[in-house]
């Protein structure tokens, strides 16, 4: 562990030990990495007999409701914490408009993240851009706190890693990833079942939405960029949830020849939420950042205006990535 990371973890441990009330927050439009970390850290803090609030502005998608402690997650709170910890949030915007004000009411704020171009916020930053998932960093934090990693905590941490490594398929995996996973599996976790629940199973509604998105996808002249548009009426038609849009992006990336996939999802405010996925180490996170978003090489997102000009501008930036 690098010296800077070790020092920031120790500062966080000290703040946690002194605190009575602790808030742990995930990012909006939550995925398995942020939710796994939210719950793993929350369960560990509860074992320390702390008063813990776990908050996610958008709630928990059905595919992750199997995670231990998921029933503890709330969408908001009026309580002021002594320490507030944000997990897997590359910027303040990712906390959400409802959660950010609550987060900054805390006496001490902590950011635990692995985005390589994120926006630092909070009094303490526990950052490691080499980590394949924030679950790796949260594991180190829990070890430093001295709490036993129970099977329930291990399930949450493994979910974080499974999701952010694409079920161990992405290039962000390192030797330490497998070392941590080995220790977590030894607690008695059924890894096969966990991967099936978190990664391989989709609802019928999600499958229908994805099928629609794939059938109506457009492709660049080279076929290396694919994109599709999902409107509010499409979610109503297929009884799908907004979180199902991410799986459409994942499926679109699987098409032969496609290096970058983009899904434009219509939002209530009339804008587009864009989910970006890539292969071959292409950094879509750089494009997401240009439009006020963030993410990683293989998975990123942003929000843009609904005009055709904005959409075309983003697609042009993606073209630059494949033409480098």
C-alpha positions as CSV (number, residue, x, y, z in Angstrom):
1,X,0.0,0.0,0.0
2,X,1.3,3.4,-1.0
3,X,2.3,5.8,1.8
4,X,-0.3,8.5,0.9
5,X,-3.2,5.9,0.8
6,X,-2.1,4.4,4.2
7,X,-2.0,7.9,5.8
8,X,-5.5,8.8,4.5
9,X,-6.9,5.5,5.7
10,X,-5.4,6.1,9.1
11,X,-7.0,9.6,9.2
12,X,-10.3,8.1,8.3
13,X,-10.0,5.4,11.0
14,X,-9.3,8.1,13.5
15,X,-12.3,10.1,12.5
16,X,-14.6,7.0,12.6
17,X,-13.4,6.0,16.0
18,X,-14.3,9.4,17.4
19,X,-17.6,9.6,15.7
20,X,-21.0,8.6,17.1
21,X,-23.1,9.2,13.9
22,X,-21.8,8.2,10.5
23,X,-23.4,8.7,7.1
24,X,-22.3,6.6,4.1
25,X,-23.4,7.8,0.7
26,X,-23.3,6.2,-2.8
27,X,-23.5,7.9,-6.1
28,X,-26.7,8.5,-8.1
29,X,-27.9,5.9,-10.6
30,X,-26.1,3.3,-8.4
31,X,-24.2,0.3,-9.7
32,X,-22.8,-2.7,-7.9
33,X,-19.5,-1.1,-7.0
34,X,-21.0,1.9,-5.1
35,X,-23.8,-0.2,-3.5
36,X,-21.4,-3.0,-2.5
37,X,-19.1,-0.5,-0.9
38,X,-22.0,1.4,0.8
39,X,-23.3,-1.8,2.4
40,X,-19.9,-3.4,3.2
41,X,-18.7,-0.3,5.0
42,X,-22.1,0.2,6.6
43,X,-22.2,-3.3,8.0
44,X,-18.7,-3.0,9.3
45,X,-19.5,0.3,11.1
46,X,-22.6,-1.3,12.6
47,X,-20.4,-4.0,14.1
48,X,-18.5,-1.1,15.8
49,X,-21.9,-0.1,17.3
50,X,-21.9,3.2,15.5
51,X,-25.2,4.9,14.5
52,X,-25.1,4.5,10.8
53,X,-27.2,5.9,7.9
54,X,-26.8,4.5,4.5
55,X,-28.1,6.8,1.8
56,X,-28.6,6.6,-2.0
57,X,-30.7,9.2,-3.7
58,X,-32.0,6.8,-6.4
59,X,-32.6,3.8,-4.2
60,X,-31.4,0.3,-4.9
61,X,-32.1,-1.5,-8.3
62,X,-33.9,-4.8,-8.0
63,X,-30.8,-6.8,-9.3
64,X,-28.9,-5.7,-6.1
65,X,-31.6,-6.2,-3.5
66,X,-30.1,-9.6,-2.7
67,X,-27.2,-7.8,-1.0
68,X,-27.0,-8.2,2.8
69,X,-28.3,-5.0,4.4
70,X,-30.0,-3.6,1.3
71,X,-33.1,-2.9,3.3
72,X,-31.1,-0.4,5.4
73,X,-30.6,2.0,2.5
74,X,-32.7,5.2,2.5
75,X,-33.0,7.9,-0.2
76,X,-32.6,10.8,2.3
77,X,-32.2,11.8,5.9
78,X,-32.5,14.9,8.1
79,X,-29.9,13.7,10.6
80,X,-26.5,15.4,10.8
81,X,-23.6,13.1,11.0
82,X,-20.2,13.5,12.7
83,X,-18.6,11.8,9.7
84,X,-19.9,11.5,6.2
85,X,-18.2,9.0,3.8
86,X,-18.8,9.0,0.0
87,X,-18.0,5.8,-1.8
88,X,-17.3,5.5,-5.5
89,X,-18.1,9.2,-6.2
90,X,-15.8,10.9,-8.6
91,X,-17.4,14.3,-8.0
92,X,-19.8,16.2,-5.8
93,X,-22.4,16.0,-8.6
94,X,-22.5,12.2,-8.3
95,X,-23.8,12.4,-4.8
96,X,-27.1,13.9,-6.1
97,X,-28.8,17.2,-5.3
98,X,-30.7,15.7,-2.3
99,X,-27.7,14.0,-0.7
100,X,-24.9,16.5,-1.3
101,X,-26.3,19.1,1.2
102,X,-26.7,16.4,3.8
103,X,-23.2,15.1,3.2
104,X,-21.5,18.4,3.7
105,X,-23.4,19.1,7.0
106,X,-21.1,16.5,8.6
107,X,-18.2,17.7,10.7
108,X,-15.8,15.5,8.8
109,X,-16.2,14.4,5.2
110,X,-14.4,11.6,3.5
111,X,-14.2,10.6,-0.2
112,X,-13.3,7.0,-1.0
113,X,-12.8,6.6,-4.7
114,X,-10.7,5.2,-7.6
115,X,-11.5,7.4,-10.5
116,X,-8.3,8.5,-12.3
117,X,-9.7,11.9,-13.2
118,X,-12.2,12.6,-10.5
119,X,-12.9,15.8,-8.6
120,X,-11.5,15.7,-5.1
121,X,-13.9,16.8,-2.4
122,X,-14.1,16.3,1.3
123,X,-11.6,16.9,4.1
124,X,-10.1,13.5,3.7
125,X,-9.5,11.8,0.3
126,X,-8.9,8.1,0.3
127,X,-8.0,7.7,-3.4
128,X,-6.3,4.9,-5.3
129,X,-6.8,5.0,-9.1
130,X,-5.0,1.7,-9.5
131,X,-7.8,-0.2,-7.6
132,X,-10.0,-2.2,-10.0
133,X,-13.0,-1.3,-7.8
134,X,-13.6,0.8,-4.7
135,X,-14.4,-2.5,-3.0
136,X,-10.6,-3.0,-2.8
137,X,-10.1,0.2,-1.0
138,X,-13.0,-0.3,1.4
139,X,-11.6,-3.8,2.2
140,X,-8.3,-2.1,3.2
141,X,-10.3,0.5,5.3
142,X,-12.3,-2.3,7.1
143,X,-9.0,-4.1,7.8
144,X,-7.5,-0.9,9.3
145,X,-10.6,-0.4,11.4
146,X,-10.1,-3.9,12.8
147,X,-13.6,-5.2,12.1
148,X,-13.9,-8.9,11.1
149,X,-14.9,-9.3,7.5
150,X,-18.0,-11.5,7.8
151,X,-19.6,-13.4,4.9
152,X,-22.2,-10.7,4.6
153,X,-19.5,-8.0,4.3
154,X,-17.5,-10.2,1.9
155,X,-20.6,-10.7,-0.4
156,X,-20.9,-6.9,-0.7
157,X,-17.2,-6.3,-1.4
158,X,-17.1,-9.1,-4.0
159,X,-20.1,-7.7,-5.7
160,X,-18.2,-4.4,-6.0
161,X,-15.3,-6.1,-7.6
162,X,-17.3,-8.4,-9.9
163,X,-19.3,-5.5,-11.3
164,X,-16.4,-3.1,-11.8
165,X,-14.2,-5.7,-13.4
166,X,-16.9,-7.0,-15.8
167,X,-16.9,-10.3,-14.0
168,X,-13.0,-10.3,-14.1
169,X,-12.9,-9.4,-17.9
170,X,-11.7,-5.8,-17.9
171,X,-8.1,-4.6,-18.1
172,X,-8.3,-2.9,-14.7
173,X,-7.6,-6.2,-12.8
174,X,-4.3,-6.5,-11.0
175,X,-2.7,-9.3,-8.9
176,X,-4.0,-7.6,-5.7
177,X,-7.6,-7.9,-7.0
178,X,-7.3,-11.7,-6.9
179,X,-5.5,-11.7,-3.6
180,X,-8.4,-9.7,-2.0
181,X,-11.0,-11.9,-3.7
182,X,-9.3,-15.0,-2.4
183,X,-9.5,-13.8,1.2
184,X,-13.2,-12.8,0.7
185,X,-14.2,-16.2,-0.8
186,X,-12.5,-17.9,2.1
187,X,-15.2,-16.4,4.4
188,X,-17.7,-18.9,2.9
189,X,-19.1,-16.9,0.0
190,X,-20.7,-18.8,-2.9
191,X,-18.9,-16.9,-5.7
192,X,-20.8,-18.7,-8.5
193,X,-24.2,-17.7,-7.0
194,X,-23.0,-14.1,-6.3
195,X,-21.9,-13.6,-10.0
196,X,-25.2,-15.1,-11.3
197,X,-27.3,-12.8,-9.1
198,X,-25.3,-9.6,-9.7
199,X,-24.1,-10.0,-13.2
200,X,-25.8,-12.7,-15.3
201,X,-29.5,-12.5,-14.3
202,X,-31.8,-9.9,-15.9
203,X,-35.5,-9.3,-15.5
204,X,-37.8,-9.9,-18.4
205,X,-38.4,-6.2,-18.6
206,X,-34.7,-5.5,-18.9
207,X,-34.3,-8.1,-21.6
208,X,-37.2,-6.6,-23.6
209,X,-35.8,-3.1,-23.2
210,X,-32.3,-4.3,-24.3
211,X,-33.8,-6.1,-27.3
212,X,-35.5,-2.9,-28.4
213,X,-32.4,-0.9,-27.9
214,X,-30.3,-3.4,-30.0
215,X,-32.8,-3.6,-32.8
216,X,-33.0,0.1,-33.1
217,X,-29.3,0.9,-32.7
218,X,-27.3,3.1,-35.1
219,X,-23.7,2.5,-36.1
220,X,-20.9,4.7,-37.3
221,X,-19.6,4.2,-40.8
222,X,-16.8,2.0,-39.5
223,X,-19.1,0.1,-37.2
224,X,-16.9,0.8,-34.3
225,X,-19.4,3.1,-32.5
226,X,-22.9,2.0,-31.8
227,X,-25.6,4.0,-30.1
228,X,-29.3,3.7,-29.3
229,X,-32.0,6.0,-27.9
230,X,-34.4,5.1,-25.1
231,X,-37.4,7.4,-24.5
232,X,-39.6,7.5,-21.5
233,X,-42.4,5.8,-23.4
234,X,-40.1,2.8,-24.0
235,X,-39.6,2.2,-20.3
236,X,-43.4,2.4,-19.9
237,X,-44.0,0.0,-22.8
238,X,-41.7,-2.7,-21.4
239,X,-42.3,-2.0,-17.7
240,X,-38.6,-1.4,-17.3
241,X,-36.8,0.6,-14.7
242,X,-34.4,3.5,-15.5
243,X,-31.5,1.4,-14.1
244,X,-32.2,-1.2,-16.8
245,X,-30.6,1.2,-19.4
246,X,-27.1,0.3,-18.2
247,X,-27.6,-3.3,-19.2
248,X,-28.6,-2.1,-22.7
249,X,-25.2,-0.3,-23.0
250,X,-23.4,-3.5,-21.8
251,X,-25.2,-5.6,-24.5
252,X,-24.6,-3.1,-27.2
253,X,-20.8,-3.3,-26.5
254,X,-20.9,-7.0,-27.2
255,X,-21.8,-6.5,-30.9
256,X,-18.9,-7.7,-33.1
257,X,-16.7,-4.8,-34.3
258,X,-18.1,-2.3,-31.8
259,X,-15.5,-0.6,-29.7
260,X,-17.7,2.1,-28.0
261,X,-21.4,1.8,-27.1
262,X,-23.6,4.7,-26.1
263,X,-27.2,4.7,-24.8
264,X,-29.1,8.0,-24.7
265,X,-31.8,7.8,-22.1
266,X,-34.6,10.4,-21.9
267,X,-34.9,12.0,-18.5
268,X,-37.8,13.7,-16.8
269,X,-36.2,17.1,-17.2
270,X,-36.0,16.8,-20.9
271,X,-32.2,16.0,-21.1
272,X,-30.4,12.8,-22.1
273,X,-28.5,10.7,-19.6
274,X,-25.8,9.0,-21.6
275,X,-24.3,5.6,-20.6
276,X,-20.9,4.9,-22.3
277,X,-19.2,1.5,-22.6
278,X,-15.9,0.6,-24.4
279,X,-13.5,-2.2,-25.2
280,X,-9.8,-2.4,-26.1
281,X,-8.9,0.0,-23.3
282,X,-10.5,3.0,-24.9
283,X,-11.1,5.7,-22.3
284,X,-14.7,6.9,-22.6
285,X,-14.3,8.5,-19.2
286,X,-12.4,11.4,-20.9
287,X,-15.4,12.1,-23.1
288,X,-17.8,11.9,-20.2
289,X,-15.7,14.4,-18.4
290,X,-16.0,16.9,-21.3
291,X,-19.7,16.9,-20.8
292,X,-19.7,17.2,-17.0
293,X,-19.8,13.5,-16.2
294,X,-17.3,10.9,-15.2
295,X,-16.4,7.3,-14.9
296,X,-13.7,4.9,-16.0
297,X,-12.1,3.7,-19.2
298,X,-14.6,1.0,-19.8
299,X,-17.7,2.5,-18.2
300,X,-18.7,6.1,-17.9
301,X,-21.7,8.5,-18.2
302,X,-22.8,12.1,-18.4
303,X,-25.9,14.2,-19.0
304,X,-26.4,16.4,-22.1
305,X,-29.0,18.6,-23.6
306,X,-31.6,17.1,-25.8
307,X,-30.8,18.9,-29.0
308,X,-29.5,16.9,-31.9
309,X,-26.5,19.2,-31.9
310,X,-25.5,18.1,-28.4
311,X,-25.9,14.5,-29.3
312,X,-23.8,14.9,-32.5
313,X,-21.1,16.7,-30.6
314,X,-20.8,13.8,-28.2
315,X,-20.7,11.2,-31.0
316,X,-18.0,13.3,-32.7
317,X,-15.9,13.1,-29.6
318,X,-16.3,9.3,-29.5
319,X,-15.2,9.2,-33.1
320,X,-12.0,10.9,-32.1
321,X,-11.3,8.1,-29.6
322,X,-11.5,5.3,-32.2
323,X,-9.5,7.2,-34.8
324,X,-6.5,7.9,-32.6
